[in-house]
Amino acid sequence: MIQENEVKELQKKAFEIRKMTIDAIGHLGVGHIGGAMSIVEVLTLLYYRVLKNIDPKNPQKEGRDKVVLSKGHAGPALYSILAEKGYFPKEWLYTLNGSDTRLPSHCDMNRTPGIDMTTGSLGTGASAAIGLVLGNRLNGYNDAYTYLIIGDGESQEGQIWEAAMFAAHNRLGNLIAFTDYNKLQIDGYTQDIMSIDDLNSKWNGFGWHVQRVDGHDLRALDAAVKNAQDTKERPSMIIMDTVKSKGFCFGEGIVGNHNMSFDKAKAEEAIKILNKCQGE
């Protein structure tokens, strides 16, 4: 069980990642702030507590745990984590989506150290994650896990459910997935565009081990991951109830927060408000 001091340290890390992400997008002037901010906690937990055998100095290390961010537009949050972990200089964050950047708008494994799979075309990340799990199985890396993060709007893609059926049929217990259920997508509320409820029943019906947690609660996330790791014969889905644009005050509660324009001054103001909320 995670200890209170560990939770506090992870919360501090998540807080720093939020600030770095806001700062990077503000420097650029536009970016996918909503879906990046809603997955900060799960990324923080994975990279600072869960992932095994990873090495920033050797990003391609054999037998490592891997992360597939299928909702690749949330890359800015992952870039902040990777920079903080030392995969590349933090100064790269200010090149986000620039003409010669190593940090494109959507994750690209050929351009960014530490990115395990190129994503962005929604739905394809799930299939890619399955391929990584099967590759580990063939190569004898039976203790390596692949962690997949998909979006709720992305869950309207048929490819997600083909992947779900395949993973369950092949008993891919080393696949642990998360749905970022922030209830919004680029065109509006998911329930209005194409409802995906009841997600629990859907994933259960496809033969997955399913849990549902507050996606901003590090204790709950940690417990869910441990439970998933103990489930050896089935892939696991952890449905995270989240707030899109969590921590970016100018985006929370705004339907159009999928991709927002804001300048550095606005970013600095948001960070000041975030600091105040954190008691700093």
Buried (B, 14 or more C-beta within 10 A) or exposed (E): EBEEEBBEBBBEBBBBBBBBBBBBBBBBBBBBBBBBBBBBBBBBBBBBBBBEBBEBEEBEEEEBBBBBBBBBBBBBBBBBBBBBBEBBEBEBBEBBBEEEBBBBBBBBBEEBBBBBBBBBEBBBBBBBBBBBBBEBBEEEBEEBBBBBBBBBBBBBBEBBBBBBBBBBEBEBBBBBBBBBBBBBBBEEEBEEBEEBEEBEEBBEBBBBBBBBBBBBBBBBBBBBBEBBBEBEEBBBBBBBBBBBBBBBBBBBEBEEBBBBEBEEEBBEBBBEBBEEEEEE
